[in-house]
Amino acid sequence: MTVVLPSDEVKRALDDGTAVVALESTIISHGLPRPDNLEFAREFEQRVRDAGATPATIAIVGGVPRIGLEDDALRTIALDESTEKVSVRDLGAVMA
């Protein structure tokens, strides 16, 4: 059973020993207005890439904690109004 699912991009960076920058997803899902939040999220990630690192936006998507999001998952957390804001106390219920 996979407890946390890293993206292929993050796995490659970790295997290669290159920099990975964690980005939290709450600002995308709840802090910025839709639909601009998706473009901002893409821009944040691109700036990290431009600086020579790999972005690793962290979110729970479909009950699975993910480190690094493919564009479809990024779109989901940005545009799906049912996306929940989760803290440590909520992990069990959200992942069930």
Phi and psi in degrees as a GROMACS rama.xvg file:
@    title "Ramachandran Plot"
@    xaxis  label "Phi"
@    yaxis  label "Psi"
@TYPE xy
-87.6158  121.417  THR-2
-84.1233  -40.2564  VAL-3
-130.937  134.484  VAL-4
-108.72  105.736  LEU-5
-80.6615  147.792  PRO-6
-70.38  162.233  SER-7
-59.5668  -39.2274  ASP-8
-62.2758  -43.1459  GLU-9
-68.0236  -42.0691  VAL-10
-58.0194  -45.4261  LYS-11
-60.7655  -44.9355  ARG-12
-62.074  -43.8114  ALA-13
-65.2022  -42.1674  LEU-14
-62.7364  -36.2674  ASP-15
-83.3956  -10.2633  ASP-16
74.385  24.9521  GLY-17
-95.2879  166.587  THR-18
-65.5326  138.478  ALA-19
-126.587  130.546  VAL-20
-113.202  119.027  VAL-21
-75.923  132.52  ALA-22
-123.556  129.776  LEU-23
-83.7379  152.844  GLU-24
-99.1095  -10.2775  SER-25
-60.2412  -38.6138  THR-26
-64.013  -30.7997  ILE-27
-73.1887  -48.3899  ILE-28
-80.1591  -29.6341  SER-29
-131.431  -11.2119  HIS-30
-99.2749  -25.3666  GLY-31
-115.697  149.745  LEU-32
-71.329  142.099  PRO-33
-76.9398  146.86  ARG-34
-91.3099  4.11102  PRO-35
-61.2831  -26.6734  ASP-36
-59.7306  -34.9286  ASN-37
-66.2429  -43.819  LEU-38
-66.0873  -39.1927  GLU-39
-62.2376  -43.1448  PHE-40
-60.7062  -44.6686  ALA-41
-62.7598  -39.3311  ARG-42
-66.2253  -42.8973  GLU-43
-55.94  -48.6717  PHE-44
-64.0606  -39.6653  GLU-45
-66.0708  -37.0744  GLN-46
-63.1642  -37.8926  ARG-47
-63.8644  -45.2669  VAL-48
-61.2925  -43.0717  ARG-49
-61.7186  -26.8032  ASP-50
-85.9106  0.789911  ALA-51
93.3063  13.1354  GLY-52
-119.319  172.774  ALA-53
-106.344  125.746  THR-54
-74.7886  142.322  PRO-55
-133.482  77.6786  ALA-56
-68.1801  131.871  THR-57
-107.523  126.742  ILE-58
-158.729  161.823  ALA-59
-102.316  118.96  ILE-60
-124.837  122.146  VAL-61
62.3184  31.5021  GLY-62
81.5567  3.44435  GLY-63
-115.096  123.372  VAL-64
-67.0204  129.761  PRO-65
-123.604  144.352  ARG-66
-119.884  106.346  ILE-67
90.522  125.756  GLY-68
-116.873  136.493  LEU-69
-71.1695  164.314  GLU-70
-60.9846  -34.7071  ASP-71
-65.3678  -38.1503  ASP-72
-70.5458  -38.817  ALA-73
-61.5061  -42.6523  LEU-74
-62.2038  -41.0911  ARG-75
-60.8696  -50.5699  THR-76
-69.6549  -26.0201  ILE-77
-79.1396  -38.9962  ALA-78
-108.108  -18.9212  LEU-79
-80.5352  111.835  ASP-80
-67.7312  -12.4936  GLU-81
-87.7175  0.980593  SER-82
-59.4913  127.625  THR-83
-92.7919  146.841  GLU-84
-85.6623  124.954  LYS-85
-122.292  137.738  VAL-86
-118.952  179.21  SER-87
-54.2547  -40.0767  VAL-88
-64.909  -19.4958  ARG-89
-96.3759  -7.555  ASP-90
-56.551  -46.8123  LEU-91
-58.208  -46.9985  GLY-92
-67.6352  -39.5531  ALA-93
-72.4  -32.2842  VAL-94
-86.5613  -10.8073  MET-95
